[in-house]
Amino acid sequence: MPPRDKDMSDDKKEVVGEVETALLDSELFIKYGAPDRAMKRLKTALERSPRSIRLRERLREVAASHKHPEEAARHCLALASLYIERDDFDTAHDRLLEAKTLDNRISIATGLEAIRRARHPDMSKKPATKSKPQRARPDATFTGDLTVISVFDAIQAIENSRLTGVLMLRNNAQAGRILFNDGQIVGAESGKLIAKEAFRQIVEITGGTFDFQKSAQTFPITIEAASNTNLILDSLRQVDEESA
């Protein structure tokens, strides 16, 4: 083996050995009731191996089980990105959902969009199809361009503001409506489809425009989900299964 290749191989073995040692050390610290020292040991190793899923998974577990939910949520987001790179979308979905559960203040819209783009790599290669300019409704609370702001970002904004109303999405090929009561998705319509079937189609809309119109009246519930995040992730999983 050439000297340079040998050095690289030795470095790799050393890093792998450091990961194993850090994991073992953390187990001992946990066993003797020192979770903070376990986390510190794992973080030190993670600085040298920032892409180690094993280290980050263990940090997530320790942080979540020892009352550090915000830190556990951050590791969930980082893990989601690592799993997306490996096309392990199911685990990425799980980590995004866990991150939102641990810290409801964070936005997982970027992770959701990354999953969609990873599933459809042609999206980043082809220029976005421009829709014909749509005149914003004068009674719309807010409007946007779906090539700039994703449907996930729009849903997050409505949820955070606990708004009741209709989110309309449209482009040259399709249109859809998502109904909200106090920020919770309770219905959807797209062509002849309604409820969850319609929502699955709507989350695939990547271009065009959207606008949201507030309503003084609540809507009948045709979609029941534990949360908007659960609904989105379940819908994306089903889209994956249907296209497999």
DRENZA-393666 format. One record per residue (C-alpha): residue in three letters; x negated, y, z negated. Coordinates in steps of 0.1 Angstrom, whole numbers, padded with zeros to 4 digits, always signed. Layout:
<nodes>
+-----+-------+-------+-------+
!   r !    c1 !    c2 !    c3 !
+-----+-------+-------+-------+
! ALA !     X !     Y !     Z !
...
+-----+-------+-------+-------+
</nodes>
This chain:
<nodes>
+-----+-------+-------+-------+
!   r !    c1 !    c2 !    c3 !
+-----+-------+-------+-------+
! MET ! +0000 ! +0000 ! +0000 !
! PRO ! -0014 ! +0034 ! +0009 !
! PRO ! -0023 ! +0056 ! -0021 !
! ARG ! +0005 ! +0081 ! -0015 !
! ASP ! +0031 ! +0053 ! -0012 !
! LYS ! +0018 ! +0037 ! -0043 !
! ASP ! +0020 ! +0070 ! -0063 !
! MET ! +0056 ! +0075 ! -0051 !
! SER ! +0065 ! +0039 ! -0061 !
! ASP ! +0049 ! +0045 ! -0095 !
! ASP ! +0069 ! +0077 ! -0100 !
! LYS ! +0101 ! +0060 ! -0091 !
! LYS ! +0094 ! +0032 ! -0116 !
! GLU ! +0086 ! +0057 ! -0143 !
! VAL ! +0119 ! +0076 ! -0137 !
! VAL ! +0139 ! +0044 ! -0138 !
! GLY ! +0121 ! +0034 ! -0170 !
! GLU ! +0129 ! +0068 ! -0185 !
! VAL ! +0166 ! +0063 ! -0177 !
! GLU ! +0166 ! +0029 ! -0194 !
! THR ! +0147 ! +0042 ! -0224 !
! ALA ! +0170 ! +0072 ! -0228 !
! LEU ! +0201 ! +0050 ! -0227 !
! LEU ! +0187 ! +0027 ! -0253 !
! ASP ! +0176 ! +0056 ! -0275 !
! SER ! +0211 ! +0071 ! -0272 !
! GLU ! +0227 ! +0039 ! -0283 !
! LEU ! +0205 ! +0038 ! -0314 !
! PHE ! +0214 ! +0074 ! -0323 !
! ILE ! +0251 ! +0066 ! -0319 !
! LYS ! +0247 ! +0035 ! -0340 !
! TYR ! +0232 ! +0056 ! -0369 !
! GLY ! +0258 ! +0083 ! -0366 !
! ALA ! +0238 ! +0110 ! -0348 !
! PRO ! +0258 ! +0117 ! -0316 !
! ASP ! +0242 ! +0152 ! -0312 !
! ARG ! +0208 ! +0137 ! -0310 !
! ALA ! +0220 ! +0111 ! -0286 !
! MET ! +0233 ! +0139 ! -0263 !
! LYS ! +0201 ! +0158 ! -0266 !
! ARG ! +0181 ! +0127 ! -0256 !
! LEU ! +0203 ! +0120 ! -0226 !
! LYS ! +0201 ! +0157 ! -0215 !
! THR ! +0163 ! +0156 ! -0216 !
! ALA ! +0163 ! +0125 ! -0194 !
! LEU ! +0189 ! +0141 ! -0171 !
! GLU ! +0166 ! +0171 ! -0165 !
! ARG ! +0142 ! +0147 ! -0149 !
! SER ! +0168 ! +0125 ! -0131 !
! PRO ! +0197 ! +0150 ! -0124 !
! ARG ! +0213 ! +0126 ! -0099 !
! SER ! +0214 ! +0096 ! -0123 !
! ILE ! +0250 ! +0085 ! -0125 !
! ARG ! +0243 ! +0062 ! -0155 !
! LEU ! +0229 ! +0090 ! -0175 !
! ARG ! +0257 ! +0114 ! -0167 !
! GLU ! +0284 ! +0087 ! -0173 !
! ARG ! +0269 ! +0080 ! -0207 !
! LEU ! +0268 ! +0117 ! -0215 !
! ARG ! +0304 ! +0120 ! -0204 !
! GLU ! +0314 ! +0092 ! -0227 !
! VAL ! +0295 ! +0105 ! -0258 !
! ALA ! +0307 ! +0141 ! -0253 !
! ALA ! +0343 ! +0130 ! -0249 !
! SER ! +0343 ! +0107 ! -0279 !
! HIS ! +0325 ! +0132 ! -0302 !
! LYS ! +0347 ! +0163 ! -0297 !
! HIS ! +0328 ! +0181 ! -0269 !
! PRO ! +0356 ! +0181 ! -0243 !
! GLU ! +0343 ! +0211 ! -0223 !
! GLU ! +0309 ! +0195 ! -0218 !
! ALA ! +0325 ! +0161 ! -0209 !
! ALA ! +0346 ! +0179 ! -0183 !
! ARG ! +0316 ! +0195 ! -0168 !
! HIS ! +0299 ! +0161 ! -0164 !
! CYS ! +0331 ! +0147 ! -0149 !
! LEU ! +0329 ! +0174 ! -0122 !
! ALA ! +0293 ! +0167 ! -0115 !
! LEU ! +0300 ! +0129 ! -0113 !
! ALA ! +0329 ! +0135 ! -0089 !
! SER ! +0304 ! +0152 ! -0065 !
! LEU ! +0280 ! +0123 ! -0068 !
! TYR ! +0307 ! +0098 ! -0061 !
! ILE ! +0320 ! +0118 ! -0031 !
! GLU ! +0285 ! +0116 ! -0016 !
! ARG ! +0287 ! +0078 ! -0020 !
! ASP ! +0322 ! +0077 ! -0004 !
! ASP ! +0335 ! +0063 ! -0037 !
! PHE ! +0367 ! +0084 ! -0036 !
! ASP ! +0387 ! +0064 ! -0061 !
! THR ! +0362 ! +0070 ! -0088 !
! ALA ! +0358 ! +0107 ! -0077 !
! HIS ! +0396 ! +0110 ! -0081 !
! ASP ! +0394 ! +0095 ! -0116 !
! ARG ! +0367 ! +0119 ! -0127 !
! LEU ! +0385 ! +0149 ! -0114 !
! LEU ! +0417 ! +0139 ! -0132 !
! GLU ! +0397 ! +0133 ! -0164 !
! ALA ! +0380 ! +0167 ! -0161 !
! LYS ! +0414 ! +0184 ! -0158 !
! THR ! +0427 ! +0164 ! -0188 !
! LEU ! +0397 ! +0173 ! -0209 !
! ASP ! +0398 ! +0210 ! -0201 !
! ASN ! +0430 ! +0222 ! -0185 !
! ARG ! +0414 ! +0257 ! -0178 !
! ILE ! +0390 ! +0244 ! -0152 !
! SER ! +0399 ! +0243 ! -0115 !
! ILE ! +0393 ! +0210 ! -0096 !
! ALA ! +0404 ! +0225 ! -0062 !
! THR ! +0368 ! +0225 ! -0049 !
! GLY ! +0365 ! +0188 ! -0057 !
! LEU ! +0398 ! +0180 ! -0041 !
! GLU ! +0388 ! +0199 ! -0009 !
! ALA ! +0354 ! +0181 ! -0009 !
! ILE ! +0371 ! +0147 ! -0010 !
! ARG ! +0394 ! +0157 ! +0019 !
! ARG ! +0365 ! +0170 ! +0039 !
! ALA ! +0344 ! +0138 ! +0032 !
! ARG ! +0374 ! +0117 ! +0043 !
! HIS ! +0376 ! +0138 ! +0075 !
! PRO ! +0341 ! +0148 ! +0084 !
! ASP ! +0353 ! +0161 ! +0118 !
! MET ! +0369 ! +0190 ! +0099 !
! SER ! +0336 ! +0206 ! +0093 !
! LYS ! +0324 ! +0201 ! +0128 !
! LYS ! +0354 ! +0214 ! +0147 !
! PRO ! +0363 ! +0251 ! +0146 !
! ALA ! +0395 ! +0256 ! +0128 !
! THR ! +0425 ! +0259 ! +0151 !
! LYS ! +0438 ! +0295 ! +0148 !
! SER ! +0475 ! +0298 ! +0143 !
! LYS ! +0496 ! +0325 ! +0158 !
! PRO ! +0497 ! +0355 ! +0135 !
! GLN ! +0526 ! +0351 ! +0111 !
! ARG ! +0543 ! +0381 ! +0097 !
! ALA ! +0543 ! +0379 ! +0059 !
! ARG ! +0577 ! +0379 ! +0043 !
! PRO ! +0582 ! +0412 ! +0025 !
! ASP ! +0595 ! +0394 ! -0006 !
! ALA ! +0565 ! +0370 ! -0008 !
! THR ! +0545 ! +0372 ! -0040 !
! PHE ! +0512 ! +0363 ! -0023 !
! THR ! +0501 ! +0351 ! +0011 !
! GLY ! +0469 ! +0336 ! +0024 !
! ASP ! +0449 ! +0318 ! +0052 !
! LEU ! +0446 ! +0281 ! +0047 !
! THR ! +0412 ! +0281 ! +0064 !
! VAL ! +0400 ! +0304 ! +0036 !
! ILE ! +0421 ! +0293 ! +0006 !
! SER ! +0430 ! +0256 ! +0004 !
! VAL ! +0465 ! +0244 ! -0005 !
! PHE ! +0449 ! +0231 ! -0037 !
! ASP ! +0438 ! +0266 ! -0047 !
! ALA ! +0472 ! +0280 ! -0040 !
! ILE ! +0489 ! +0253 ! -0061 !
! GLN ! +0464 ! +0260 ! -0089 !
! ALA ! +0472 ! +0297 ! -0089 !
! ILE ! +0509 ! +0290 ! -0091 !
! GLU ! +0505 ! +0265 ! -0119 !
! ASN ! +0483 ! +0288 ! -0139 !
! SER ! +0508 ! +0316 ! -0136 !
! ARG ! +0537 ! +0292 ! -0144 !
! LEU ! +0557 ! +0306 ! -0114 !
! THR ! +0591 ! +0293 ! -0101 !
! GLY ! +0595 ! +0295 ! -0064 !
! VAL ! +0587 ! +0281 ! -0030 !
! LEU ! +0552 ! +0277 ! -0014 !
! MET ! +0556 ! +0277 ! +0024 !
! LEU ! +0528 ! +0263 ! +0046 !
! ARG ! +0528 ! +0265 ! +0083 !
! ASN ! +0505 ! +0261 ! +0113 !
! ASN ! +0510 ! +0255 ! +0150 !
! ALA ! +0517 ! +0218 ! +0145 !
! GLN ! +0537 ! +0215 ! +0113 !
! ALA ! +0553 ! +0233 ! +0083 !
! GLY ! +0562 ! +0223 ! +0048 !
! ARG ! +0576 ! +0237 ! +0015 !
! ILE ! +0566 ! +0229 ! -0020 !
! LEU ! +0590 ! +0238 ! -0048 !
! PHE ! +0579 ! +0248 ! -0083 !
! ASN ! +0596 ! +0252 ! -0116 !
! ASP ! +0574 ! +0271 ! -0141 !
! GLY ! +0543 ! +0261 ! -0121 !
! GLN ! +0552 ! +0224 ! -0120 !
! ILE ! +0558 ! +0208 ! -0086 !
! VAL ! +0594 ! +0194 ! -0085 !
! GLY ! +0601 ! +0190 ! -0048 !
! ALA ! +0587 ! +0191 ! -0013 !
! GLU ! +0601 ! +0192 ! +0023 !
! SER ! +0584 ! +0187 ! +0056 !
! GLY ! +0605 ! +0181 ! +0087 !
! LYS ! +0628 ! +0152 ! +0079 !
! LEU ! +0607 ! +0141 ! +0049 !
! ILE ! +0614 ! +0151 ! +0013 !
! ALA ! +0599 ! +0146 ! -0021 !
! LYS ! +0566 ! +0126 ! -0024 !
! GLU ! +0567 ! +0115 ! +0013 !
! ALA ! +0568 ! +0152 ! +0023 !
! PHE ! +0541 ! +0162 ! -0002 !
! ARG ! +0517 ! +0136 ! +0011 !
! GLN ! +0520 ! +0152 ! +0046 !
! ILE ! +0517 ! +0187 ! +0033 !
! VAL ! +0484 ! +0181 ! +0014 !
! GLU ! +0469 ! +0172 ! +0047 !
! ILE ! +0476 ! +0207 ! +0062 !
! THR ! +0442 ! +0224 ! +0066 !
! GLY ! +0448 ! +0253 ! +0088 !
! GLY ! +0475 ! +0280 ! +0092 !
! THR ! +0489 ! +0303 ! +0066 !
! PHE ! +0509 ! +0301 ! +0034 !
! ASP ! +0531 ! +0324 ! +0014 !
! PHE ! +0548 ! +0321 ! -0020 !
! GLN ! +0582 ! +0335 ! -0028 !
! LYS ! +0594 ! +0337 ! -0064 !
! SER ! +0628 ! +0324 ! -0074 !
! ALA ! +0651 ! +0335 ! -0102 !
! GLN ! +0667 ! +0300 ! -0102 !
! THR ! +0650 ! +0267 ! -0109 !
! PHE ! +0652 ! +0238 ! -0083 !
! PRO ! +0666 ! +0203 ! -0086 !
! ILE ! +0638 ! +0178 ! -0095 !
! THR ! +0631 ! +0153 ! -0067 !
! ILE ! +0594 ! +0148 ! -0076 !
! GLU ! +0585 ! +0136 ! -0111 !
! ALA ! +0548 ! +0135 ! -0120 !
! ALA ! +0528 ! +0138 ! -0152 !
! SER ! +0511 ! +0168 ! -0138 !
! ASN ! +0504 ! +0185 ! -0105 !
! THR ! +0469 ! +0171 ! -0106 !
! ASN ! +0482 ! +0135 ! -0110 !
! LEU ! +0506 ! +0141 ! -0081 !
! ILE ! +0478 ! +0155 ! -0058 !
! LEU ! +0454 ! +0127 ! -0066 !
! ASP ! +0480 ! +0100 ! -0062 !
! SER ! +0490 ! +0115 ! -0029 !
! LEU ! +0454 ! +0116 ! -0016 !
! ARG ! +0449 ! +0080 ! -0027 !
! GLN ! +0480 ! +0069 ! -0007 !
! VAL ! +0469 ! +0088 ! +0023 !
! ASP ! +0436 ! +0069 ! +0021 !
! GLU ! +0454 ! +0036 ! +0019 !
! GLU ! +0477 ! +0044 ! +0048 !
! SER ! +0447 ! +0054 ! +0070 !
! ALA ! +0425 ! +0024 ! +0060 !
+-----+-------+-------+-------+
</nodes>
